[in-house]
Amino acid sequence: MSRDLDTLPTEARYTRVASLADVEAASCEVIHVEGHTIALFSYGDKVYAVDNRCPHMGASRSTGEA
């Protein structure tokens, strides 16, 4: 069953995985959610979430290998 994200309420589109304070303090936080390993990076006043594996080399982005 496919769901169109635009039809879901806002709170159903996101999963809280870390506090902003934790990400800012670490500058990079690796989390595991719903079968995915995600790297959260704090840069300036923004937080970015990316797959923790480089698609080309398979290396960890959170450790700077990729």
C-alpha positions as CSV (number, residue, x, y, z in Angstrom):
1,M,0.0,0.0,0.0
2,S,1.5,3.3,-1.1
3,R,0.7,6.5,0.8
4,D,1.1,10.0,-0.5
5,L,3.0,12.0,2.1
6,D,1.1,15.1,1.2
7,T,-2.1,13.6,2.5
8,L,-0.7,12.7,5.9
9,P,-0.9,15.1,8.8
10,T,2.5,16.8,9.5
11,E,3.1,14.8,12.7
12,A,2.8,11.5,10.7
13,R,5.5,12.6,8.3
14,Y,8.4,12.8,10.8
15,T,9.9,10.6,13.4
16,R,11.7,12.3,16.4
17,V,15.1,10.7,16.8
18,A,17.2,13.1,18.8
19,S,17.1,16.3,20.6
20,L,18.4,19.5,19.0
21,A,20.7,20.0,22.0
22,D,22.3,16.5,21.6
23,V,23.0,17.0,17.8
24,E,24.4,20.5,18.4
25,A,26.7,19.3,21.2
26,A,28.0,16.4,19.2
27,S,28.0,18.2,15.8
28,C,27.2,14.7,14.3
29,E,24.9,12.1,15.8
30,V,24.3,8.7,14.2
31,I,20.8,7.2,14.8
32,H,19.1,4.0,13.7
33,V,15.4,4.3,12.7
34,E,13.0,2.1,10.8
35,G,15.9,0.0,9.4
36,H,18.0,3.0,8.3
37,T,21.2,4.4,9.7
38,I,21.1,8.2,9.5
39,A,23.8,10.8,10.3
40,L,22.5,14.0,11.7
41,F,24.9,16.9,11.2
42,S,24.7,20.3,12.9
43,Y,26.1,23.1,10.8
44,G,25.5,26.7,11.8
45,D,21.9,27.0,12.9
46,K,20.7,24.0,10.8
47,V,20.6,20.3,11.1
48,Y,20.9,18.0,8.1
49,A,19.9,14.3,8.0
50,V,21.6,12.0,5.4
51,D,22.1,8.3,4.9
52,N,25.2,7.4,6.8
53,R,26.6,5.3,3.9
54,C,28.2,6.8,0.9
55,P,26.4,5.3,-2.2
56,H,29.7,5.1,-4.1
57,M,32.1,3.7,-1.6
58,G,29.8,2.3,1.2
59,A,32.0,4.2,3.7
60,S,30.6,5.9,6.8
61,R,29.8,9.6,6.3
62,S,29.7,10.3,10.0
63,T,33.3,9.4,10.5
64,G,34.5,11.4,7.4
65,E,35.6,8.3,5.5
66,A,33.5,9.4,2.5
